[in-house]
Amino acid sequence: MAIFPQTGTGFPAFRPLALRRPSLRHLGPNWYATVMGTAIVATAGAALPVGVPGLRTGLVVVWALSAVLLVLVLAARAGHWVLHRDQGRAHLADPAVAPFHGCLSMALLAVGAGTLVVGQDVIGHPAAVVVDVLLFTAGTAAGLAAAVAIPYLMVVRHRPAPGTASPVWLLPLVAPMVSAAVGPLLVPELAPGQGREALLLACYAMFGLSLLATLMVLPLVFARLVHQGPLPLALTPTLFLVLGPLGQSTTAVNQLADVAPGTVAAPYASAFGVFAVLYGVPVMGFALLWLALSAALVVRAMRRGMGFTMTWWGFTFPVGTCVTGAAGLARHTGLDAYTWLAVALYALLVAAWAVAGVRTLGGLFSGALLAAPRPPRPVTVRTT
């Protein structure tokens, strides 16, 4: 992943425009994170178990922005592949960039869910269902493909060295979990019977697929931190990506429990509700532990001069999944503690989204974010 020149304030350093050469050639799949991070602000806000005057109107505006961003990034990425196919293949062959191809799936799914949850206020419920069905189908297909293709490339082409595990490896693996979390929105739209039950159980299957794959990667990530030390400064925000499968899996089990009655037989429906609490409570506890650890490492990195890169979008979508997870636990446990946890995490999400958005606009206007990456500087080992 390209690391861009920084100033002491974290804004891109000034270089003459002729030297920056902004181009679609250097627009990677990580740009889908801007769509994901914007869409989750709308869906997480709608999930909050408290009412805030005027919030719904703001959420509609944010959803519309995420839809526009999705169209723009899809068009830009299509142009990238048409005009710079060699660079597109190089991204697939680059172990630091290839995992970001999982973001396409999550961008489609996030905007689709936002359309049904928030966008229906504008386009109506029937149209919102159609849009969500299309984006859910495309996003799920892309996510399942990425969950197989990227690990395959890691095995046969990338061959990462021992001790180089990164939280970025989780991106293609968490995409099916997003399908599992947003798929329940479509379950009530199906007639009772085989189709409705099949969709519910397919979401559970994707939940298991993603969860078990994540459990294989997380120990590698933590071992890399313990044995090799903190990540490079520019990659430190990727630690927040670990929150994605944690918050999204908690969201998924709670969403599935909501629609299980009337979809599966009574014993299983009640069991799904029990599982949502028994699974979600301890996983949310671990998510808070990881949030505290990641925040401490980010503060450390900022004190050592960490500037803005596109990895800052890692502060948005993963935190948003924790908002929806906490909101789901508030519904099923009735505890005010989860209500206020969801509100606090949502405030963090909005702040992170605003900062990342402003910094990204600044980088686009300056040309730095689409400029050719500079060769990396020699790494200096720090012992403190």
VEXGUVO-946207 format. One line per field, with one value per residue (C-alpha): x, y, z negated; residue in three letters. Coordinates in Angstrom, 3 decimals. Each point is the difference from the previous one (the first is absolute). Layout:
u c(X ...)
v c(Y ...)
w c(Z ...)
residuo c(ALA ...)
% end
This chain:
u c(0.000 1.350 1.137 -0.218 2.268 -0.968 0.496 0.451 -3.723 -1.025 -1.073 1.670 3.197 -0.028 1.575 -0.417 -3.068 2.124 1.862 -3.159 -1.608 -3.402 -1.324 -2.411 3.090 0.659 -3.615 -0.092 -2.811 0.535 -2.100 -3.125 0.641 -1.318 -3.335 -0.102 0.937 -2.674 -2.810 0.552 -0.586 -3.547 -0.819 1.610 -1.863 -3.285 0.779 0.518 -2.462 -0.601 -1.877 1.805 -1.964 1.089 2.254 -2.061 0.337 3.753 0.156 -1.873 2.544 2.913 -1.603 -0.422 3.657 1.049 -2.049 1.661 3.416 -0.718 -0.828 3.094 2.407 -1.472 0.435 3.526 1.005 -1.487 2.062 3.044 -0.407 -0.689 2.863 2.542 -0.573 3.654 -0.286 -3.217 1.804 2.880 -2.416 -1.216 3.589 0.908 -0.637 -0.444 -2.725 -1.782 -2.038 -1.649 -1.930 -2.353 -1.131 -1.997 -2.406 -0.405 -0.591 -2.826 -1.541 0.272 -1.727 -2.645 -0.818 -0.042 -2.455 -2.479 0.501 0.210 -0.311 -3.580 -0.991 0.957 -0.624 -2.747 0.023 -0.539 2.836 2.249 -0.595 0.925 3.209 0.958 -0.658 2.252 2.803 -0.301 0.243 2.955 1.739 -0.433 1.310 2.995 0.635 -0.057 2.293 2.460 -0.102 1.307 2.100 2.110 1.070 0.729 2.295 1.674 0.776 1.146 1.278 0.594 1.698 0.254 2.952 -0.518 -0.792 -1.502 -3.692 -2.065 -3.555 -0.550 -0.117 -3.430 -1.625 -0.917 -0.970 -2.420 -1.965 -2.277 -0.654 -1.376 -2.355 -1.063 -0.711 -1.994 -1.699 -2.620 -1.414 -1.275 -1.367 -3.389 -0.339 -0.282 -3.165 0.013 1.415 3.116 1.382 -0.168 1.521 2.724 1.074 0.097 2.122 2.225 0.750 0.892 2.276 1.806 0.241 1.796 2.177 1.265 0.280 2.146 2.224 0.444 0.939 2.844 1.411 -0.385 2.647 2.454 -0.672 0.484 3.131 1.427 -0.594 1.520 3.078 0.651 -1.254 -2.491 -0.989 1.610 -1.491 -2.078 -1.483 -0.870 -3.647 -0.491 -0.073 -3.591 -0.866 -0.060 -3.135 -1.775 -0.578 -0.644 -2.657 -1.453 -0.378 -1.780 -2.252 -0.670 -1.139 -2.305 -1.465 -0.553 -1.660 -2.405 -1.330 0.241 -3.581 -2.331 2.893 1.119 -1.738 -0.624 2.776 2.635 -1.380 0.297 3.442 1.182 -1.097 1.924 3.070 -0.074 0.566 2.333 2.228 -0.360 0.766 3.478 0.962 -0.962 2.109 2.999 -0.755 0.254 3.313 1.345 -1.351 1.920 3.216 -0.299 -0.758 3.089 2.177 -1.528 0.756 3.567 0.281 -1.363 2.519 2.682 -1.241 -2.673 -1.552 -3.122 -0.315 -3.015 0.439 -1.772 -3.268 0.621 -1.284 -3.501 -1.661 1.364 -1.156 -3.381 -0.429 0.575 -2.757 -2.491 1.218 -0.491 -3.416 -1.000 1.056 -1.965 -3.117 0.441 1.230 -1.870 3.106 0.499 3.751 -0.081 -2.175 2.539 2.862 -1.620 -0.429 3.622 1.350 -2.193 1.432 3.484 -1.072 -1.350 3.137 2.283 -2.073 0.110 3.774 0.688 -2.347 1.558 3.534 -0.940 -1.493 3.161 2.141 -2.122 0.089 3.763 0.480 1.988 -2.392 0.006 3.673 2.580 1.228 3.487 2.481 -0.168 2.606 2.380 -1.580 1.505 -0.402 -1.276 0.416 -2.255)
v c(0.000 3.355 2.306 3.671 2.909 1.739 3.286 0.311 0.733 -3.171 1.726 -0.984 1.914 2.506 -1.021 1.612 -1.372 -1.231 -2.310 -1.379 -1.170 -0.976 -2.944 -2.908 -2.181 0.321 -0.338 -3.323 -2.143 1.623 2.942 -2.096 0.639 3.537 -1.486 -2.491 2.591 2.414 -2.552 -1.386 3.469 -0.165 -3.601 0.198 3.215 -1.643 -2.910 2.196 -0.936 3.669 2.721 3.188 2.894 0.612 -3.057 -1.801 2.878 0.034 -3.748 0.320 2.575 -2.245 -3.005 2.040 1.015 -3.648 -0.944 2.752 -1.073 -3.597 1.031 2.214 -2.575 -2.795 2.188 0.990 -3.616 -1.070 2.716 -1.225 -3.507 1.261 2.491 -1.608 -3.730 -0.693 1.923 -1.832 -3.324 1.367 0.831 -3.594 -1.219 2.376 -1.660 3.437 1.087 -3.202 -0.421 3.372 -1.579 -1.279 3.604 -0.044 -2.529 1.904 3.297 -1.537 -1.671 3.098 2.272 -2.644 -0.320 3.774 0.254 -2.330 1.428 3.716 0.561 -1.252 3.365 1.506 -2.655 -2.015 -3.496 -2.027 1.742 -0.285 -3.761 -0.346 1.995 -1.979 -3.332 0.983 1.336 -2.875 -2.569 1.700 0.716 -3.529 -1.524 2.352 -0.695 -3.777 0.250 2.199 -2.302 -2.808 1.825 2.190 -2.836 -2.069 2.738 0.239 -3.707 -0.371 3.465 2.318 -2.388 2.543 -0.490 -1.252 2.797 2.314 -0.586 3.164 0.928 0.779 -3.772 0.042 2.146 -2.754 -2.331 2.378 0.750 -3.079 1.067 3.288 -2.010 -1.964 3.236 1.801 -3.039 -0.177 3.305 -1.884 -3.037 1.625 1.037 -3.664 -2.058 -2.518 -3.313 -1.510 3.219 1.955 -2.815 -0.590 3.654 -0.044 -3.152 1.231 3.055 -2.282 -1.988 3.182 0.986 -3.277 0.222 3.445 -0.657 -3.128 1.630 3.015 -2.243 -1.385 3.447 1.848 -2.043 0.735 3.735 0.075 -2.165 2.436 2.903 -1.801 -1.345 2.776 3.053 2.693 0.363 2.728 3.391 0.301 -3.470 0.406 0.974 -3.444 -1.433 1.244 -2.442 -2.780 1.625 -0.712 -3.747 0.423 2.682 -1.379 -3.520 1.390 1.999 -3.077 -2.287 2.696 0.843 -3.684 -0.518 2.842 -1.698 -3.643 -0.130 -0.816 -1.183 -3.182 -2.312 1.278 -1.916 1.296 3.537 0.306 -1.617 2.603 2.701 -1.605 -0.434 3.695 0.941 -2.854 0.754 3.763 0.940 -1.600 0.992 3.606 -0.150 -1.105 2.722 2.630 -1.484 0.166 3.527 1.144 -1.716 1.394 3.504 -0.091 -1.053 2.718 2.643 -1.322 0.191 3.551 1.110 -1.392 1.933 -2.174 2.046 -0.494 -2.854 -1.850 -2.511 2.554 -1.246 -3.076 2.110 0.112 -3.195 -2.322 2.374 0.238 -3.776 0.238 2.631 -2.326 -2.916 1.929 1.191 -3.604 -1.040 2.919 -1.341 -3.567 0.629 3.203 1.359 3.773 -0.627 -1.265 2.918 2.520 -2.072 0.200 3.771 0.505 -2.134 1.848 3.335 -1.458 -1.222 3.375 1.787 -2.483 0.233 3.801 0.102 -2.663 1.691 3.448 -1.389 -2.014 3.048 1.934 -2.760 -0.131 3.754 0.065 -2.979 -1.930 -2.921 -0.917 0.743 -2.670 -1.338 0.971 -2.771 -0.891 1.549 -2.273 -1.396 1.157 -2.416 1.576 -1.656 2.356)
w c(0.000 1.003 -2.782 0.902 -1.007 -3.215 -1.731 -3.730 -0.333 1.788 3.243 3.280 0.643 2.856 3.260 3.441 1.789 2.880 -2.369 -1.623 3.271 -1.462 1.965 -0.182 0.303 -3.724 -1.164 -1.822 -1.416 -3.415 1.259 -0.549 -3.709 0.495 1.092 -2.861 -2.594 1.207 0.356 -3.510 -1.465 1.388 -0.938 -3.438 -0.746 0.957 -2.340 -3.062 -2.771 -0.827 1.828 1.010 1.571 3.586 0.093 2.636 2.454 -0.454 0.537 3.295 1.180 -0.990 1.723 3.199 -0.222 -0.380 3.076 2.039 -1.251 0.988 3.564 0.221 -1.390 2.139 3.090 -0.990 -0.690 3.347 1.659 -1.898 1.424 3.534 0.145 -2.336 0.163 -0.760 -3.269 -0.852 0.390 -2.029 -2.829 -0.020 -0.128 -2.844 -3.395 -1.603 2.441 1.052 -3.239 0.630 2.871 -2.708 -0.496 3.251 -1.472 -3.257 1.806 2.048 -3.047 -2.204 2.519 0.687 -3.689 -0.384 2.881 -1.699 -3.496 0.811 3.731 0.134 -1.503 3.359 2.658 -1.687 -1.442 3.210 1.840 -3.062 -0.097 3.668 -0.470 -3.091 1.732 2.889 -2.187 -2.490 2.785 1.667 -3.299 -1.315 3.223 -0.031 -3.686 0.361 3.025 -1.908 -3.044 2.219 2.585 -2.301 -2.353 3.122 1.308 -3.397 0.134 3.603 0.936 -2.956 -2.409 -2.875 -2.298 -3.559 -2.434 2.623 -0.769 0.272 -1.065 3.694 0.576 -1.652 2.698 2.491 -2.841 -1.719 3.173 -0.355 -3.599 1.319 2.213 -3.076 -1.879 2.711 1.554 -2.780 1.259 3.045 -1.844 -0.825 3.650 1.034 -0.307 -2.863 1.086 1.494 1.467 -3.228 -2.051 2.610 -0.124 -3.811 -0.133 2.840 -2.136 -2.897 2.317 1.064 -3.667 -0.732 3.095 -0.903 -3.745 0.339 2.623 -2.299 -2.911 2.114 0.773 -3.309 -1.870 2.839 -0.285 -3.760 0.230 2.540 -2.393 -2.977 1.787 2.549 -1.877 1.087 3.625 2.131 -0.802 3.156 -0.487 -3.680 0.744 1.595 -3.523 -0.142 2.801 -2.591 -1.425 3.295 -0.373 -3.732 0.317 3.219 -1.377 -3.075 2.303 2.135 -2.832 -1.370 3.393 0.772 -3.376 0.786 3.141 -1.124 -1.453 2.850 2.155 -1.767 -2.448 -3.538 -1.826 2.411 0.028 -3.770 0.073 2.493 -2.429 -2.851 2.209 0.918 -3.645 -0.949 2.986 0.210 -3.601 -0.252 3.557 -0.655 -3.146 2.055 2.557 -2.739 -1.126 3.550 0.421 -3.080 1.151 3.531 -1.273 -2.218 2.938 2.204 -2.635 -0.155 3.788 0.109 -2.588 2.316 3.015 1.627 2.803 2.069 2.483 1.331 -2.820 -2.229 1.515 -2.146 -2.902 1.521 1.235 -2.727 -2.744 1.719 -0.190 -3.750 -0.180 1.698 -2.131 -3.238 1.197 0.672 -3.491 -1.443 1.754 -1.210 -3.538 -0.837 -1.718 0.057 -0.082 3.597 1.048 -1.230 1.376 3.422 -0.354 -1.110 2.839 2.487 -1.157 0.583 3.437 1.098 -1.201 1.805 3.189 -0.024 -0.492 2.633 2.448 -0.390 0.281 3.092 1.723 -0.799 1.476 3.147 0.576 -0.514 2.309 -2.584 -0.457 3.695 0.629 0.673 -3.348 -1.050 -0.763 -3.704 -2.261 -1.896 -3.144 -3.278 -2.888 -3.209 -3.334 -1.974)
residuo c(MET ALA ILE PHE PRO GLN THR GLY THR GLY PHE PRO ALA PHE ARG PRO LEU ALA LEU ARG ARG PRO SER LEU ARG HIS LEU GLY PRO ASN TRP TYR ALA THR VAL MET GLY THR ALA ILE VAL ALA THR ALA GLY ALA ALA LEU PRO VAL GLY VAL PRO GLY LEU ARG THR GLY LEU VAL VAL VAL TRP ALA LEU SER ALA VAL LEU LEU VAL LEU VAL LEU ALA ALA ARG ALA GLY HIS TRP VAL LEU HIS ARG ASP GLN GLY ARG ALA HIS LEU ALA ASP PRO ALA VAL ALA PRO PHE HIS GLY CYS LEU SER MET ALA LEU LEU ALA VAL GLY ALA GLY THR LEU VAL VAL GLY GLN ASP VAL ILE GLY HIS PRO ALA ALA VAL VAL VAL ASP VAL LEU LEU PHE THR ALA GLY THR ALA ALA GLY LEU ALA ALA ALA VAL ALA ILE PRO TYR LEU MET VAL VAL ARG HIS ARG PRO ALA PRO GLY THR ALA SER PRO VAL TRP LEU LEU PRO LEU VAL ALA PRO MET VAL SER ALA ALA VAL GLY PRO LEU LEU VAL PRO GLU LEU ALA PRO GLY GLN GLY ARG GLU ALA LEU LEU LEU ALA CYS TYR ALA MET PHE GLY LEU SER LEU LEU ALA THR LEU MET VAL LEU PRO LEU VAL PHE ALA ARG LEU VAL HIS GLN GLY PRO LEU PRO LEU ALA LEU THR PRO THR LEU PHE LEU VAL LEU GLY PRO LEU GLY GLN SER THR THR ALA VAL ASN GLN LEU ALA ASP VAL ALA PRO GLY THR VAL ALA ALA PRO TYR ALA SER ALA PHE GLY VAL PHE ALA VAL LEU TYR GLY VAL PRO VAL MET GLY PHE ALA LEU LEU TRP LEU ALA LEU SER ALA ALA LEU VAL VAL ARG ALA MET ARG ARG GLY MET GLY PHE THR MET THR TRP TRP GLY PHE THR PHE PRO VAL GLY THR CYS VAL THR GLY ALA ALA GLY LEU ALA ARG HIS THR GLY LEU ASP ALA TYR THR TRP LEU ALA VAL ALA LEU TYR ALA LEU LEU VAL ALA ALA TRP ALA VAL ALA GLY VAL ARG THR LEU GLY GLY LEU PHE SER GLY ALA LEU LEU ALA ALA PRO ARG PRO PRO ARG PRO VAL THR VAL ARG THR THR)
% end
